[in-house]
Amino acid sequence: MTRSTEEHLREVQRTIGHRPSERINIVEAGKQQHVLGADVVAVREQPSFDNSQMDGYALPKTEAHTALIGPTIAAGADPDELYPKGLQDVVAPIMTGAKLPRGTAAVVPVERCTPPTFGATGEMVRVPATERGQFMRLAGSDVQPGACIARRGDIVTPALVGAAIGQGIDTVEVERTARILVITGGAEVTPHAQGAGPATIPDSNGPMLEVLAARHGIDVAARLLTNDDPKRLEQEVAAAIEAHQPDAIVTSGGISHGKFEVIRQVFTDGWYGHVAQQPGGPQGISTFQGVPVLSLPGNPISTIVSFVLYVAPVLGRSEPPLRIAVDTEVTGIPDKDQYLRGEIRNGRAHPFRGTGSHLLTQGATATCLIRVPASATIPAGTPVTVYPM
């Protein structure tokens, strides 16, 4: 049975399962854009005290009036030391972020007062009528203890780093960076450094997968090149697993119906079939010595498309799909969703020419995949689903 893209992604997620997590410094987690391995929960209310949102006067009442100016409350100062009984018959000059004295009804910006600059203690100022609670940041108005700040699976953003440190949280649980074993090749493929012979091609998929993995926060523990000898490949994979303990194996090629489909011959414990997509229809999911194996088709563009759709979002970091208008009319093919290579130009998705899975050069500068549903004709200006690469 042919699967949809979404069905196959769910099977990949089920096979990989939850990755192990580790606790690291929150700043380092943010720098490396780690994915949370556990919820981050508030341990205290934030803000931790009532404070002023403006440079102005803390007022004991909200109607317009002329008042005596009291001592200035600077940020970091304890207002109880200056106003032990709280605000009564004076207004308090207060700086942004400073703790509000007890009895504050509102804060008015200094520029709205007469005069519009701070006066000295003991002078008089005319303040306008204000709304109760104006420009007051109340304790707990951002978050309460026990509230979830960020959930497992969220990326550690700069704002999360700031929020966590404000809570006194210095470390977080993050998903450990996945380590994969990459397998490419066939008898016709030679190491790329050797070049190509009259009937061979250099291994472009291996280096390409290594770069894709790095861009999506995945470590390549080792790369193997097959030569269509199943017994030799089985031995090399077993040795690599023992040496590197990968979280998954990602293969490229060797999963069709030819005589020398070595991947299918070695990784027999699983599923091989088709996903209703072009390019990248042939796919495989299996296990070997308990390690998940994701088998991608061997044509270079098919490998890239499959990695972006199924490997990156499960084993690494991947931007979510976007909805962007296409800048030219596109027409899909029967029975399969098509993934066109392209780029975003002036806020619109621009597809490149050439849809064949072997046309690597024509898609060399692509920065996104543009999804065209089966048999659909999409006019220019119509939103489509776009996968950043």
C-alpha angles and dihedrals in degrees: 000000000000115000130214120238090256094049092051092047089054090052091050090050091049092050095047095042122182115337119231115265134217134195115244139162112289093229092053089047089055095046091053094040092234122187116242115251093194138020118276108226128195114247097190141015118278125242088035092208139018108272142172122266092198145038099253145087126315106223130206091207137023105226121096112270146143113252144179115256115238131197118309119256110214123196108277094025122122106238091202088070090055098034107026092170094040126242114330122145098354138066119233122224103227134184127222111280095015119135113260118240118242113273096035112153098178145336122240121198112248093235090064092059133082110272094028093217132071115275127209124264109282095026124112129248133185113226125192127233112279140185117259110261094017114162092355117134102205125210111267095012091123100041140346126219111277094024117131111248096182133357134230108277095033119123116245102250129189089253091053090051090054094045093048094048088048086058092050091251109144101169135038138190110252133178108264113247107267118244117209138187112223120210122188138152142056132209090292093055124085130186105281092237090064094055122217134303129213092284103019137079131211118255102259095155095064096056090038092055091047091056092044090052093050092049090054098045098259124133119223105217094186143341126224128194117210125216099193092265105125096193093051092046092050091053093047093049092049090051092048092050091052092047101042108021094216123198090222144355120233117197131187120206133352098090104101127089103274126121094257104046093141096175092059090047094054103034098050099148100088151033130307120183146108136297117207094248140104122244107024103032099147112074138163138197122188144133133241121194088342095307117121114242122204110194117199128189116265105234105105098237091044088053092051094046092048092048092051093047102040114011105040098050094046104037101025145009120306132173111239118251117273133215108230132160115253115234097218136031114272130189124205130221126248120277097355137079109235124219110206121196114235149122139249111257122183091342095310133101112251116194120212123228119257121057101188116120091230095055096100097150093053089057097040095115097039116132099181146025118237114209117217113187118232114284092353125142110207117193121220111274094033117124117250133181111264126191114205112226 
